[in-house]
Amino acid sequence: MSDHQDRLKRLLDDLHKLEINTIEKPNLTATKMPAPILAVHDS
């Protein structure tokens, strides 16, 4: 694999392991997260 592919794979692995704390409140809405590569691109 190229260096870029290795770095992307590590980034996606790290995102997969990311712990997210959720705050709930009345009338909270959400949508399903897109594919990881799209989520990283949109940020």
PDBQT receptor file of N, H, CA, C and O in Angstrom, charges set to zero:
ATOM      1  N   MET A   1       0.832  -1.197   0.000  1.00  0.00    +0.000 N 
ATOM      2  CA  MET A   1       0.000   0.000   0.000  1.00  0.00    +0.000 C 
ATOM      3  C   MET A   1       0.868   1.249   0.000  1.00  0.00    +0.000 C 
ATOM      4  O   MET A   1       1.988   1.249   0.509  1.00  0.00    +0.000 OA
ATOM      5  N   SER A   2       0.332   2.300  -0.575  1.00  0.00    +0.000 N 
ATOM      6  H   SER A   2      -0.578   2.300  -0.989  1.00  0.00    +0.000 HD
ATOM      7  CA  SER A   2       1.070   3.555  -0.560  1.00  0.00    +0.000 C 
ATOM      8  C   SER A   2       0.930   4.213   0.812  1.00  0.00    +0.000 C 
ATOM      9  O   SER A   2       0.102   3.810   1.629  1.00  0.00    +0.000 OA
ATOM     10  N   ASP A   3       1.745   5.216   1.042  1.00  0.00    +0.000 N 
ATOM     11  H   ASP A   3       2.417   5.543   0.378  1.00  0.00    +0.000 HD
ATOM     12  CA  ASP A   3       1.717   5.933   2.313  1.00  0.00    +0.000 C 
ATOM     13  C   ASP A   3       0.340   6.567   2.538  1.00  0.00    +0.000 C 
ATOM     14  O   ASP A   3      -0.174   6.549   3.656  1.00  0.00    +0.000 OA
ATOM     15  N   HIS A   4      -0.256   7.126   1.481  1.00  0.00    +0.000 N 
ATOM     16  H   HIS A   4       0.161   7.140   0.573  1.00  0.00    +0.000 HD
ATOM     17  CA  HIS A   4      -1.576   7.753   1.608  1.00  0.00    +0.000 C 
ATOM     18  C   HIS A   4      -2.641   6.732   1.978  1.00  0.00    +0.000 C 
ATOM     19  O   HIS A   4      -3.512   7.011   2.801  1.00  0.00    +0.000 OA
ATOM     20  N   GLN A   5      -2.576   5.574   1.386  1.00  0.00    +0.000 N 
ATOM     21  H   GLN A   5      -1.868   5.347   0.717  1.00  0.00    +0.000 HD
ATOM     22  CA  GLN A   5      -3.547   4.528   1.707  1.00  0.00    +0.000 C 
ATOM     23  C   GLN A   5      -3.386   4.067   3.143  1.00  0.00    +0.000 C 
ATOM     24  O   GLN A   5      -4.380   3.844   3.834  1.00  0.00    +0.000 OA
ATOM     25  N   ASP A   6      -2.152   3.920   3.603  1.00  0.00    +0.000 N 
ATOM     26  H   ASP A   6      -1.345   4.101   3.042  1.00  0.00    +0.000 HD
ATOM     27  CA  ASP A   6      -1.909   3.523   4.994  1.00  0.00    +0.000 C 
ATOM     28  C   ASP A   6      -2.461   4.566   5.962  1.00  0.00    +0.000 C 
ATOM     29  O   ASP A   6      -3.100   4.227   6.957  1.00  0.00    +0.000 OA
ATOM     30  N   ARG A   7      -2.207   5.831   5.660  1.00  0.00    +0.000 N 
ATOM     31  H   ARG A   7      -1.688   6.107   4.851  1.00  0.00    +0.000 HD
ATOM     32  CA  ARG A   7      -2.681   6.906   6.535  1.00  0.00    +0.000 C 
ATOM     33  C   ARG A   7      -4.201   6.957   6.562  1.00  0.00    +0.000 C 
ATOM     34  O   ARG A   7      -4.795   7.157   7.622  1.00  0.00    +0.000 OA
ATOM     35  N   LEU A   8      -4.839   6.777   5.403  1.00  0.00    +0.000 N 
ATOM     36  H   LEU A   8      -4.356   6.615   4.542  1.00  0.00    +0.000 HD
ATOM     37  CA  LEU A   8      -6.287   6.781   5.342  1.00  0.00    +0.000 C 
ATOM     38  C   LEU A   8      -6.865   5.596   6.117  1.00  0.00    +0.000 C 
ATOM     39  O   LEU A   8      -7.855   5.739   6.835  1.00  0.00    +0.000 OA
ATOM     40  N   LYS A   9      -6.247   4.436   5.967  1.00  0.00    +0.000 N 
ATOM     41  H   LYS A   9      -5.443   4.319   5.383  1.00  0.00    +0.000 HD
ATOM     42  CA  LYS A   9      -6.715   3.248   6.692  1.00  0.00    +0.000 C 
ATOM     43  C   LYS A   9      -6.607   3.467   8.201  1.00  0.00    +0.000 C 
ATOM     44  O   LYS A   9      -7.529   3.122   8.939  1.00  0.00    +0.000 OA
ATOM     45  N   ARG A  10      -5.498   4.035   8.666  1.00  0.00    +0.000 N 
ATOM     46  H   ARG A  10      -4.749   4.315   8.066  1.00  0.00    +0.000 HD
ATOM     47  CA  ARG A  10      -5.343   4.306  10.101  1.00  0.00    +0.000 C 
ATOM     48  C   ARG A  10      -6.378   5.314  10.583  1.00  0.00    +0.000 C 
ATOM     49  O   ARG A  10      -6.950   5.155  11.661  1.00  0.00    +0.000 OA
ATOM     50  N   LEU A  11      -6.620   6.355   9.781  1.00  0.00    +0.000 N 
ATOM     51  H   LEU A  11      -6.155   6.484   8.905  1.00  0.00    +0.000 HD
ATOM     52  CA  LEU A  11      -7.614   7.357  10.146  1.00  0.00    +0.000 C 
ATOM     53  C   LEU A  11      -9.001   6.720  10.272  1.00  0.00    +0.000 C 
ATOM     54  O   LEU A  11      -9.716   6.970  11.242  1.00  0.00    +0.000 OA
ATOM     55  N   LEU A  12      -9.375   5.908   9.300  1.00  0.00    +0.000 N 
ATOM     56  H   LEU A  12      -8.795   5.705   8.512  1.00  0.00    +0.000 HD
ATOM     57  CA  LEU A  12     -10.680   5.265   9.340  1.00  0.00    +0.000 C 
ATOM     58  C   LEU A  12     -10.770   4.269  10.487  1.00  0.00    +0.000 C 
ATOM     59  O   LEU A  12     -11.823   4.142  11.113  1.00  0.00    +0.000 OA
ATOM     60  N   ASP A  13      -9.684   3.563  10.770  1.00  0.00    +0.000 N 
ATOM     61  H   ASP A  13      -8.829   3.665  10.262  1.00  0.00    +0.000 HD
ATOM     62  CA  ASP A  13      -9.670   2.658  11.933  1.00  0.00    +0.000 C 
ATOM     63  C   ASP A  13      -9.858   3.449  13.225  1.00  0.00    +0.000 C 
ATOM     64  O   ASP A  13     -10.607   3.033  14.109  1.00  0.00    +0.000 OA
ATOM     65  N   ASP A  14      -9.179   4.588  13.334  1.00  0.00    +0.000 N 
ATOM     66  H   ASP A  14      -8.570   4.927  12.616  1.00  0.00    +0.000 HD
ATOM     67  CA  ASP A  14      -9.312   5.427  14.530  1.00  0.00    +0.000 C 
ATOM     68  C   ASP A  14     -10.732   5.956  14.668  1.00  0.00    +0.000 C 
ATOM     69  O   ASP A  14     -11.279   5.980  15.770  1.00  0.00    +0.000 OA
ATOM     70  N   LEU A  15     -11.332   6.378  13.566  1.00  0.00    +0.000 N 
ATOM     71  H   LEU A  15     -10.888   6.358  12.670  1.00  0.00    +0.000 HD
ATOM     72  CA  LEU A  15     -12.709   6.865  13.616  1.00  0.00    +0.000 C 
ATOM     73  C   LEU A  15     -13.666   5.760  14.031  1.00  0.00    +0.000 C 
ATOM     74  O   LEU A  15     -14.649   6.009  14.729  1.00  0.00    +0.000 OA
ATOM     75  N   HIS A  16     -13.378   4.556  13.605  1.00  0.00    +0.000 N 
ATOM     76  H   HIS A  16     -12.579   4.354  13.038  1.00  0.00    +0.000 HD
ATOM     77  CA  HIS A  16     -14.228   3.427  13.973  1.00  0.00    +0.000 C 
ATOM     78  C   HIS A  16     -14.168   3.160  15.474  1.00  0.00    +0.000 C 
ATOM     79  O   HIS A  16     -15.151   2.715  16.066  1.00  0.00    +0.000 OA
ATOM     80  N   LYS A  17     -13.027   3.428  16.088  1.00  0.00    +0.000 N 
ATOM     81  H   LYS A  17     -12.228   3.790  15.607  1.00  0.00    +0.000 HD
ATOM     82  CA  LYS A  17     -12.834   3.179  17.514  1.00  0.00    +0.000 C 
ATOM     83  C   LYS A  17     -13.230   4.366  18.387  1.00  0.00    +0.000 C 
ATOM     84  O   LYS A  17     -13.222   4.269  19.614  1.00  0.00    +0.000 OA
ATOM     85  N   LEU A  18     -13.577   5.487  17.752  1.00  0.00    +0.000 N 
ATOM     86  H   LEU A  18     -13.584   5.566  16.755  1.00  0.00    +0.000 HD
ATOM     87  CA  LEU A  18     -13.882   6.706  18.481  1.00  0.00    +0.000 C 
ATOM     88  C   LEU A  18     -15.082   6.516  19.402  1.00  0.00    +0.000 C 
ATOM     89  O   LEU A  18     -16.129   6.025  18.982  1.00  0.00    +0.000 OA
ATOM     90  N   GLU A  19     -14.920   6.906  20.645  1.00  0.00    +0.000 N 
ATOM     91  H   GLU A  19     -14.070   7.305  20.987  1.00  0.00    +0.000 HD
ATOM     92  CA  GLU A  19     -16.029   6.825  21.603  1.00  0.00    +0.000 C 
ATOM     93  C   GLU A  19     -16.781   8.146  21.554  1.00  0.00    +0.000 C 
ATOM     94  O   GLU A  19     -16.186   9.219  21.650  1.00  0.00    +0.000 OA
ATOM     95  N   ILE A  20     -18.083   8.053  21.406  1.00  0.00    +0.000 N 
ATOM     96  H   ILE A  20     -18.566   7.181  21.328  1.00  0.00    +0.000 HD
ATOM     97  CA  ILE A  20     -18.899   9.262  21.313  1.00  0.00    +0.000 C 
ATOM     98  C   ILE A  20     -19.887   9.269  22.469  1.00  0.00    +0.000 C 
ATOM     99  O   ILE A  20     -20.630   8.308  22.670  1.00  0.00    +0.000 OA
ATOM    100  N   ASN A  21     -19.891  10.358  23.226  1.00  0.00    +0.000 N 
ATOM    101  H   ASN A  21     -19.288  11.138  23.063  1.00  0.00    +0.000 HD
ATOM    102  CA  ASN A  21     -20.859  10.532  24.307  1.00  0.00    +0.000 C 
ATOM    103  C   ASN A  21     -22.054  11.268  23.729  1.00  0.00    +0.000 C 
ATOM    104  O   ASN A  21     -21.901  12.276  23.039  1.00  0.00    +0.000 OA
ATOM    105  N   THR A  22     -23.237  10.764  24.013  1.00  0.00    +0.000 N 
ATOM    106  H   THR A  22     -23.362   9.945  24.574  1.00  0.00    +0.000 HD
ATOM    107  CA  THR A  22     -24.448  11.319  23.437  1.00  0.00    +0.000 C 
ATOM    108  C   THR A  22     -25.206  12.149  24.468  1.00  0.00    +0.000 C 
ATOM    109  O   THR A  22     -25.384  11.735  25.614  1.00  0.00    +0.000 OA
ATOM    110  N   ILE A  23     -25.641  13.313  24.044  1.00  0.00    +0.000 N 
ATOM    111  H   ILE A  23     -25.496  13.650  23.114  1.00  0.00    +0.000 HD
ATOM    112  CA  ILE A  23     -26.475  14.160  24.879  1.00  0.00    +0.000 C 
ATOM    113  C   ILE A  23     -27.892  14.062  24.320  1.00  0.00    +0.000 C 
ATOM    114  O   ILE A  23     -28.120  14.290  23.132  1.00  0.00    +0.000 OA
ATOM    115  N   GLU A  24     -28.825  13.724  25.180  1.00  0.00    +0.000 N 
ATOM    116  H   GLU A  24     -28.639  13.539  26.145  1.00  0.00    +0.000 HD
ATOM    117  CA  GLU A  24     -30.213  13.620  24.752  1.00  0.00    +0.000 C 
ATOM    118  C   GLU A  24     -30.996  14.791  25.314  1.00  0.00    +0.000 C 
ATOM    119  O   GLU A  24     -30.783  15.218  26.448  1.00  0.00    +0.000 OA
ATOM    120  N   LYS A  25     -31.910  15.302  24.495  1.00  0.00    +0.000 N 
ATOM    121  H   LYS A  25     -32.083  14.955  23.573  1.00  0.00    +0.000 HD
ATOM    122  CA  LYS A  25     -32.780  16.375  24.936  1.00  0.00    +0.000 C 
ATOM    123  C   LYS A  25     -34.086  16.277  24.154  1.00  0.00    +0.000 C 
ATOM    124  O   LYS A  25     -34.132  15.619  23.115  1.00  0.00    +0.000 OA
ATOM    125  N   PRO A  26     -35.128  16.908  24.628  1.00  0.00    +0.000 N 
ATOM    126  CA  PRO A  26     -36.407  16.865  23.923  1.00  0.00    +0.000 C 
ATOM    127  C   PRO A  26     -36.264  17.421  22.500  1.00  0.00    +0.000 C 
ATOM    128  O   PRO A  26     -35.505  18.363  22.270  1.00  0.00    +0.000 OA
ATOM    129  N   ASN A  27     -36.985  16.841  21.567  1.00  0.00    +0.000 N 
ATOM    130  H   ASN A  27     -37.601  16.076  21.754  1.00  0.00    +0.000 HD
ATOM    131  CA  ASN A  27     -37.022  17.287  20.173  1.00  0.00    +0.000 C 
ATOM    132  C   ASN A  27     -35.675  17.183  19.448  1.00  0.00    +0.000 C 
ATOM    133  O   ASN A  27     -35.447  17.882  18.460  1.00  0.00    +0.000 OA
ATOM    134  N   LEU A  28     -34.807  16.335  19.924  1.00  0.00    +0.000 N 
ATOM    135  H   LEU A  28     -34.992  15.767  20.726  1.00  0.00    +0.000 HD
ATOM    136  CA  LEU A  28     -33.511  16.136  19.276  1.00  0.00    +0.000 C 
ATOM    137  C   LEU A  28     -33.713  15.255  18.042  1.00  0.00    +0.000 C 
ATOM    138  O   LEU A  28     -34.350  14.204  18.119  1.00  0.00    +0.000 OA
ATOM    139  N   THR A  29     -33.171  15.687  16.914  1.00  0.00    +0.000 N 
ATOM    140  H   THR A  29     -32.654  16.541  16.851  1.00  0.00    +0.000 HD
ATOM    141  CA  THR A  29     -33.273  14.897  15.693  1.00  0.00    +0.000 C 
ATOM    142  C   THR A  29     -31.877  14.598  15.172  1.00  0.00    +0.000 C 
ATOM    143  O   THR A  29     -30.911  15.285  15.504  1.00  0.00    +0.000 OA
ATOM    144  N   ALA A  30     -31.795  13.571  14.359  1.00  0.00    +0.000 N 
ATOM    145  H   ALA A  30     -32.580  13.013  14.090  1.00  0.00    +0.000 HD
ATOM    146  CA  ALA A  30     -30.491  13.184  13.822  1.00  0.00    +0.000 C 
ATOM    147  C   ALA A  30     -30.696  12.413  12.524  1.00  0.00    +0.000 C 
ATOM    148  O   ALA A  30     -31.805  11.993  12.196  1.00  0.00    +0.000 OA
ATOM    149  N   THR A  31     -29.612  12.241  11.805  1.00  0.00    +0.000 N 
ATOM    150  H   THR A  31     -28.710  12.582  12.071  1.00  0.00    +0.000 HD
ATOM    151  CA  THR A  31     -29.625  11.403  10.606  1.00  0.00    +0.000 C 
ATOM    152  C   THR A  31     -28.495  10.395  10.733  1.00  0.00    +0.000 C 
ATOM    153  O   THR A  31     -27.539  10.601  11.480  1.00  0.00    +0.000 OA
ATOM    154  N   LYS A  32     -28.618   9.319  10.001  1.00  0.00    +0.000 N 
ATOM    155  H   LYS A  32     -29.394   9.151   9.393  1.00  0.00    +0.000 HD
ATOM    156  CA  LYS A  32     -27.587   8.286  10.022  1.00  0.00    +0.000 C 
ATOM    157  C   LYS A  32     -26.292   8.861   9.449  1.00  0.00    +0.000 C 
ATOM    158  O   LYS A  32     -26.310   9.600   8.464  1.00  0.00    +0.000 OA
ATOM    159  N   MET A  33     -25.177   8.514  10.074  1.00  0.00    +0.000 N 
ATOM    160  H   MET A  33     -25.162   7.914  10.874  1.00  0.00    +0.000 HD
ATOM    161  CA  MET A  33     -23.882   8.986   9.597  1.00  0.00    +0.000 C 
ATOM    162  C   MET A  33     -23.598   8.390   8.223  1.00  0.00    +0.000 C 
ATOM    163  O   MET A  33     -23.860   7.208   7.997  1.00  0.00    +0.000 OA
ATOM    164  N   PRO A  34     -23.062   9.197   7.296  1.00  0.00    +0.000 N 
ATOM    165  CA  PRO A  34     -22.717   8.650   5.989  1.00  0.00    +0.000 C 
ATOM    166  C   PRO A  34     -21.507   7.724   6.092  1.00  0.00    +0.000 C 
ATOM    167  O   PRO A  34     -20.932   7.546   7.166  1.00  0.00    +0.000 OA
ATOM    168  N   ALA A  35     -21.143   7.153   4.980  1.00  0.00    +0.000 N 
ATOM    169  H   ALA A  35     -21.610   7.298   4.108  1.00  0.00    +0.000 HD
ATOM    170  CA  ALA A  35     -19.940   6.309   4.940  1.00  0.00    +0.000 C 
ATOM    171  C   ALA A  35     -18.768   7.102   5.516  1.00  0.00    +0.000 C 
ATOM    172  O   ALA A  35     -18.688   8.311   5.295  1.00  0.00    +0.000 OA
ATOM    173  N   PRO A  36     -17.855   6.454   6.252  1.00  0.00    +0.000 N 
ATOM    174  CA  PRO A  36     -16.756   7.184   6.912  1.00  0.00    +0.000 C 
ATOM    175  C   PRO A  36     -15.976   8.104   5.981  1.00  0.00    +0.000 C 
ATOM    176  O   PRO A  36     -15.609   9.209   6.382  1.00  0.00    +0.000 OA
ATOM    177  N   ILE A  37     -15.720   7.684   4.777  1.00  0.00    +0.000 N 
ATOM    178  H   ILE A  37     -16.017   6.787   4.451  1.00  0.00    +0.000 HD
ATOM    179  CA  ILE A  37     -14.931   8.541   3.876  1.00  0.00    +0.000 C 
ATOM    180  C   ILE A  37     -15.696   9.821   3.562  1.00  0.00    +0.000 C 
ATOM    181  O   ILE A  37     -15.082  10.877   3.408  1.00  0.00    +0.000 OA
ATOM    182  N   LEU A  38     -17.012   9.752   3.464  1.00  0.00    +0.000 N 
ATOM    183  H   LEU A  38     -17.510   8.894   3.589  1.00  0.00    +0.000 HD
ATOM    184  CA  LEU A  38     -17.812  10.946   3.213  1.00  0.00    +0.000 C 
ATOM    185  C   LEU A  38     -17.896  11.818   4.463  1.00  0.00    +0.000 C 
ATOM    186  O   LEU A  38     -17.880  13.045   4.369  1.00  0.00    +0.000 OA
ATOM    187  N   ALA A  39     -17.984  11.193   5.617  1.00  0.00    +0.000 N 
ATOM    188  H   ALA A  39     -17.997  10.196   5.693  1.00  0.00    +0.000 HD
ATOM    189  CA  ALA A  39     -18.040  11.954   6.865  1.00  0.00    +0.000 C 
ATOM    190  C   ALA A  39     -16.751  12.741   7.071  1.00  0.00    +0.000 C 
ATOM    191  O   ALA A  39     -16.795  13.886   7.520  1.00  0.00    +0.000 OA
ATOM    192  N   VAL A  40     -15.618  12.153   6.753  1.00  0.00    +0.000 N 
ATOM    193  H   VAL A  40     -15.582  11.223   6.388  1.00  0.00    +0.000 HD
ATOM    194  CA  VAL A  40     -14.335  12.842   6.891  1.00  0.00    +0.000 C 
ATOM    195  C   VAL A  40     -14.255  13.966   5.869  1.00  0.00    +0.000 C 
ATOM    196  O   VAL A  40     -13.775  15.056   6.179  1.00  0.00    +0.000 OA
ATOM    197  N   HIS A  41     -14.720  13.707   4.661  1.00  0.00    +0.000 N 
ATOM    198  H   HIS A  41     -15.110  12.822   4.409  1.00  0.00    +0.000 HD
ATOM    199  CA  HIS A  41     -14.653  14.713   3.601  1.00  0.00    +0.000 C 
ATOM    200  C   HIS A  41     -15.531  15.919   3.904  1.00  0.00    +0.000 C 
ATOM    201  O   HIS A  41     -15.149  17.047   3.593  1.00  0.00    +0.000 OA
ATOM    202  N   ASP A  42     -16.702  15.706   4.506  1.00  0.00    +0.000 N 
ATOM    203  H   ASP A  42     -17.012  14.789   4.760  1.00  0.00    +0.000 HD
ATOM    204  CA  ASP A  42     -17.646  16.791   4.776  1.00  0.00    +0.000 C 
ATOM    205  C   ASP A  42     -17.245  17.664   5.953  1.00  0.00    +0.000 C 
ATOM    206  O   ASP A  42     -17.782  18.761   6.106  1.00  0.00    +0.000 OA
ATOM    207  N   SER A  43     -16.320  17.215   6.785  1.00  0.00    +0.000 N 
ATOM    208  H   SER A  43     -15.883  16.324   6.660  1.00  0.00    +0.000 HD
ATOM    209  CA  SER A  43     -16.011  17.977   7.996  1.00  0.00    +0.000 C 
ATOM    210  C   SER A  43     -15.093  19.128   7.753  1.00  0.00    +0.000 C 
ATOM    211  O   SER A  43     -14.752  19.854   8.687  1.00  0.00    +0.000 OA
TER     212      SER A  43
